[in-house]
Amino acid sequence: MKRVRQRQGVFLKLLLAVFVIYASVQIADLQIQIAQKKRTIEQYEAQNAELEVRNQTIQNELDKGLSDEQVAKIAQEKLGLVDADETVFMAIPG
């Protein structure tokens, strides 16, 4: 009877040791994941700061309004519009 209890005691100690090792490995893995997530958050915060500066610059430009030259440049580049005194040549394929 005493031997059975000793075996149970050894078995429980072994089981407890395995559990402690497993828990330690899991905790270490979680610590690594937390560190990686913190680095990712720092990268996103840096990107966010850059975008906030860019947004503020654009907002300042919008608040000032566009000059006539800027409007003409945008109209020519983005919309393909021309001034009334300009001559347009178009290539016709064929």
C-alpha positions as a Markdown table, in Angstrom:
| # | Residue | x | y | z |
|---|---|---|---|---|
| 1 | Met | 0.0 | 0.0 | 0.0 |
| 2 | Lys | 2.8 | 2.3 | 0.9 |
| 3 | Arg | 4.5 | 1.6 | -2.5 |
| 4 | Val | 1.3 | 2.5 | -4.4 |
| 5 | Arg | 1.2 | 5.9 | -2.6 |
| 6 | Gln | 4.8 | 6.5 | -3.3 |
| 7 | Arg | 4.2 | 5.7 | -7.0 |
| 8 | Gln | 1.2 | 8.0 | -7.0 |
| 9 | Gly | 3.3 | 10.7 | -5.4 |
| 10 | Val | 6.1 | 10.3 | -8.0 |
| 11 | Phe | 3.5 | 10.3 | -10.8 |
| 12 | Leu | 1.9 | 13.5 | -9.5 |
| 13 | Lys | 5.3 | 15.2 | -9.1 |
| 14 | Leu | 6.2 | 14.2 | -12.7 |
| 15 | Leu | 2.8 | 15.4 | -14.0 |
| 16 | Leu | 3.3 | 18.7 | -12.1 |
| 17 | Ala | 6.8 | 19.1 | -13.6 |
| 18 | Val | 5.5 | 18.5 | -17.1 |
| 19 | Phe | 2.7 | 21.1 | -16.5 |
| 20 | Val | 5.2 | 23.7 | -15.2 |
| 21 | Ile | 7.5 | 23.2 | -18.2 |
| 22 | Tyr | 4.5 | 23.4 | -20.6 |
| 23 | Ala | 3.2 | 26.6 | -18.9 |
| 24 | Ser | 6.7 | 28.1 | -19.0 |
| 25 | Val | 7.1 | 27.5 | -22.7 |
| 26 | Gln | 3.6 | 29.0 | -23.3 |
| 27 | Ile | 4.4 | 32.1 | -21.3 |
| 28 | Ala | 7.7 | 32.5 | -23.2 |
| 29 | Asp | 5.9 | 32.2 | -26.5 |
| 30 | Leu | 3.3 | 34.8 | -25.4 |
| 31 | Gln | 6.1 | 37.2 | -24.3 |
| 32 | Ile | 7.6 | 36.9 | -27.8 |
| 33 | Gln | 4.3 | 37.6 | -29.4 |
| 34 | Ile | 3.7 | 40.6 | -27.2 |
| 35 | Ala | 7.1 | 42.0 | -28.1 |
| 36 | Gln | 6.3 | 41.6 | -31.8 |
| 37 | Lys | 2.9 | 43.2 | -31.5 |
| 38 | Lys | 4.5 | 46.2 | -29.6 |
| 39 | Arg | 7.0 | 46.7 | -32.5 |
| 40 | Thr | 4.1 | 46.5 | -35.0 |
| 41 | Ile | 2.2 | 49.1 | -32.9 |
| 42 | Glu | 5.2 | 51.4 | -32.9 |
| 43 | Gln | 5.5 | 51.1 | -36.7 |
| 44 | Tyr | 1.8 | 52.0 | -37.1 |
| 45 | Glu | 2.1 | 54.9 | -34.7 |
| 46 | Ala | 5.1 | 56.2 | -36.8 |
| 47 | Gln | 3.1 | 55.9 | -40.0 |
| 48 | Asn | 0.1 | 57.6 | -38.4 |
| 49 | Ala | 2.3 | 60.5 | -37.3 |
| 50 | Glu | 3.6 | 60.9 | -40.8 |
| 51 | Leu | 0.1 | 60.8 | -42.2 |
| 52 | Glu | -1.2 | 63.3 | -39.7 |
| 53 | Val | 1.6 | 65.8 | -40.8 |
| 54 | Arg | 0.7 | 65.1 | -44.4 |
| 55 | Asn | -3.0 | 65.6 | -43.7 |
| 56 | Gln | -2.3 | 68.9 | -41.9 |
| 57 | Thr | -0.2 | 70.1 | -44.8 |
| 58 | Ile | -3.0 | 69.3 | -47.3 |
| 59 | Gln | -5.6 | 70.9 | -45.0 |
| 60 | Asn | -3.5 | 74.1 | -44.8 |
| 61 | Glu | -3.3 | 74.2 | -48.6 |
| 62 | Leu | -7.1 | 73.8 | -48.8 |
| 63 | Asp | -7.6 | 76.5 | -46.2 |
| 64 | Lys | -5.5 | 78.9 | -48.2 |
| 65 | Gly | -7.3 | 78.1 | -51.4 |
| 66 | Leu | -5.8 | 77.5 | -54.8 |
| 67 | Ser | -4.3 | 80.2 | -56.9 |
| 68 | Asp | -5.4 | 80.6 | -60.5 |
| 69 | Glu | -2.1 | 79.1 | -61.7 |
| 70 | Gln | -2.7 | 76.0 | -59.6 |
| 71 | Val | -6.2 | 75.6 | -60.9 |
| 72 | Ala | -5.0 | 75.9 | -64.5 |
| 73 | Lys | -2.2 | 73.4 | -63.9 |
| 74 | Ile | -4.6 | 70.9 | -62.4 |
| 75 | Ala | -7.1 | 71.4 | -65.2 |
| 76 | Gln | -4.4 | 70.8 | -67.8 |
| 77 | Glu | -2.7 | 67.8 | -66.1 |
| 78 | Lys | -5.7 | 66.0 | -64.6 |
| 79 | Leu | -8.6 | 66.9 | -66.8 |
| 80 | Gly | -6.8 | 67.6 | -70.1 |
| 81 | Leu | -8.3 | 71.0 | -70.5 |
| 82 | Val | -6.5 | 73.8 | -72.5 |
| 83 | Asp | -6.6 | 77.6 | -72.5 |
| 84 | Ala | -8.8 | 79.3 | -75.0 |
| 85 | Asp | -5.7 | 80.7 | -76.8 |
| 86 | Glu | -3.9 | 77.4 | -77.1 |
| 87 | Thr | -3.9 | 75.3 | -80.3 |
| 88 | Val | -4.4 | 71.6 | -79.8 |
| 89 | Phe | -3.1 | 69.0 | -82.2 |
| 90 | Met | -4.5 | 65.5 | -82.1 |
| 91 | Ala | -3.1 | 62.4 | -83.8 |
| 92 | Ile | -5.7 | 60.4 | -85.6 |
| 93 | Pro | -4.6 | 56.8 | -86.0 |
| 94 | Gly | -5.0 | 55.1 | -89.4 |
